[in-house]
Amino acid sequence: MIGFIVAGLVIGALARLIKPGKQNLGIIATLLLGLVGSVIGGMVANLLGTGDIWELNVLGFVVAVIASVLLIGVAEAIASRGHRTAH
């Protein structure tokens, strides 16, 4: 479980480094998006037969980072839309 949390932080941090621009996300949001991305990556790797969903492998890691980058973009869009309507 601790390894899963650490992997989520690493994947979330890498996704934030890859995503251009400044993201207004805290460490908890980064962790959660990284965890969701790692589950998505594990599911894709499992569907392709390269490993178990909870097993860290190269394909799962790459898909997890890509999924996290996309999730960060979605989170930013939702946050900016909510911020605009608050004014």
Rosetta blueprint (number, residue, H / E / L):
1 M L
2 I H
3 G H
4 F H
5 I H
6 V H
7 A H
8 G H
9 L H
10 V H
11 I H
12 G H
13 A H
14 L H
15 A H
16 R H
17 L H
18 I H
19 K L
20 P L
21 G L
22 K L
23 Q L
24 N L
25 L L
26 G L
27 I H
28 I H
29 A H
30 T H
31 L H
32 L H
33 L H
34 G H
35 L H
36 V H
37 G H
38 S H
39 V H
40 I H
41 G H
42 G H
43 M H
44 V H
45 A H
46 N H
47 L H
48 L L
49 G L
50 T L
51 G L
52 D L
53 I L
54 W L
55 E L
56 L L
57 N L
58 V H
59 L H
60 G H
61 F H
62 V H
63 V H
64 A H
65 V H
66 I H
67 A H
68 S H
69 V H
70 L H
71 L H
72 I H
73 G H
74 V H
75 A H
76 E H
77 A H
78 I H
79 A H
80 S H
81 R H
82 G H
83 H H
84 R H
85 T H
86 A H
87 H L
